[in-house]
Amino acid sequence: MSGAAYAGAAARPAAPGRRAGGAGRIAARLRAGIATLLLPLLVPAALLLLWSVASDRGWLPAQILPAPGLVRDTLLDLWRSSDLTRDAGISLGRVAQGFALGGALGLLLGAAMGLSRTAEDYLKPLLTALAQVPTIGWVPLLMLPLGIGETLKVAIIAKAALVPVVLNTLAGIRAVPPALFEVAAVFRYTRAQLLGRVLLPAAVPPLFAGLRLGLTNAWKALVAVELLASSEGLGYQLVWGRQMMQMDVVIAAMVVIAAFGLLLDAGLGRVERRLQRWRVAA
Amino acid sequence: MSAPGDVAARGRVELRGVGKRFRVDGRELTVLDGIDLVIEPGEFVTILGASGCGKSTLLRLLAGLEHPDAGEVRHDGRAIAGTGLERGLVFQEPRLFPWLTVAENVAAALLNAPLDADAKRRAVAGHIAMVGLGGFERAYPHQLSGGMAQRVAIARGLVNRPGLLLLDEPFGALDAFTREQLQDELRALQAREGFTTVLVTHDVEEALYLGDRVVVMSPRPGRIRAVIAVPLGQPRDRADELLGRLHHAARAALRDTLPLAA
């Protein structure tokens, strides 16, 4: 065949900018990089400024709105006294357990419903109904059989993670183009081969959307459940700070919670991109 | 699997009284009716018809993706009961797995082939080179042009060394230049390797330029209207006078097939 010459003109995998780039191009990339790093910080910086002006001018009493500097000092104190790391460790452990449980169960249920209409007919209405009850609404009921210990917290977090994982896994499997099933049929794929080599890889993007949503939900549920029933963890720091009227502790704990949530989501995002190197670069 | 070179001995196709009906909105629709056709080993047959004439259904019956309601479809004497690695299929769209590289996509066709890993590797490399994509083994489908992706699909369709290659309007979505180039390449490949080929198209020129015989079909219900032999060797000249005359005959046959309402 004589196709090689004409084929060679088409796109090669590498990004052209890195290879062909002169100094100007590198500078442009640098500028673009700085812009993507700095732009998301613009609004928080403005809020921080407003905050410090507000506490400087005494627009709100210091007990209600502590100065940014005080919160920073409190954060450092908590960090040094290792209170913070201990609480964060406990909270992360709970999320890890709950998310592992809820995520795994969600993937299983979602896959079962995606693969079998019968399973979907049996389970989908129930799951949709359950999803309508906010996670916190489950606490009073589950308190009775599970107590207020770790089991309750893990169960609540698992439930929070479960729902988006189930629904996105189901939608993801349903959205796999039937055309690809025919390709698999032509090559005589078995059911297991169809599942492992066509369905799962094709469903990775929505599946990960579900997992990320599930993780965010798990983290939010953690804070809620620690607020209600706990004597340790980041959520407990919030409660304790409020009871002591130490808003600097409350805000410090909130900062840490937000930071960890952001980190967890970014971490899963990295895994997602790694699994989807085949997708068109955004 | 068989060694290269012996494929020409296989690939005989027989259709006897084949009929196919579909239920559409509760109504029975006869898509194919009384199809009789014998395709000899190594022959290149094109199936020409307007959309809705059942030509794609006919190809899907040959692939084993559909089953006839009447009559029988045989490949090398055996009734076709389902898909099989002894028949290769190329769709109108490349239908590559987007998460696999070119080499992995071709190898995906060999998943259930009775070959050891080494033989599979060699078959994949050989067929990628055969369609002129050497050097693109590790590219992903989204990095390929439409023509390149369809070459990968052809390599994938041939990697099991099927006696029969089925193509469903494989060049319909390509630009004119790429289409002509791929037509030439497919015909050269077929002449060299000797696999029986059935190609479905609605393009009169393509049907005549590629086919040893052109089967013209009429729609609703899908029937064979005419079979036009093209007594020209390969390679062909697109401006050949005989092709021009046959073009008129084929167009006339096609025109007759169109219902008055159309």
Boltz contact constraints between the chains, C-beta under 6 A:
constraints:
  - contact:
      token1: [A, 1]
      token2: [B, 131]
      max_distance: 6.0
  - contact:
      token1: [A, 1]
      token2: [B, 132]
      max_distance: 6.0
  - contact:
      token1: [A, 1]
      token2: [B, 185]
      max_distance: 6.0
  - contact:
      token1: [A, 3]
      token2: [B, 132]
      max_distance: 6.0
  - contact:
      token1: [A, 4]
      token2: [B, 132]
      max_distance: 6.0
  - contact:
      token1: [A, 7]
      token2: [B, 132]
      max_distance: 6.0
  - contact:
      token1: [A, 7]
      token2: [B, 148]
      max_distance: 6.0
  - contact:
      token1: [A, 10]
      token2: [B, 145]
      max_distance: 6.0
  - contact:
      token1: [A, 11]
      token2: [B, 143]
      max_distance: 6.0
  - contact:
      token1: [A, 13]
      token2: [B, 139]
      max_distance: 6.0
  - contact:
      token1: [A, 13]
      token2: [B, 143]
      max_distance: 6.0
  - contact:
      token1: [A, 179]
      token2: [B, 95]
      max_distance: 6.0
  - contact:
      token1: [A, 183]
      token2: [B, 95]
      max_distance: 6.0
  - contact:
      token1: [A, 185]
      token2: [B, 83]
      max_distance: 6.0
  - contact:
      token1: [A, 186]
      token2: [B, 83]
      max_distance: 6.0
  - contact:
      token1: [A, 186]
      token2: [B, 89]
      max_distance: 6.0
  - contact:
      token1: [A, 187]
      token2: [B, 109]
      max_distance: 6.0
  - contact:
      token1: [A, 188]
      token2: [B, 83]
      max_distance: 6.0
  - contact:
      token1: [A, 188]
      token2: [B, 112]
      max_distance: 6.0
  - contact:
      token1: [A, 201]
      token2: [B, 99]
      max_distance: 6.0
  - contact:
      token1: [A, 278]
      token2: [B, 98]
      max_distance: 6.0
  - contact:
      token1: [A, 278]
      token2: [B, 99]
      max_distance: 6.0
  - contact:
      token1: [A, 278]
      token2: [B, 140]
      max_distance: 6.0
  - contact:
      token1: [A, 280]
      token2: [B, 142]
      max_distance: 6.0
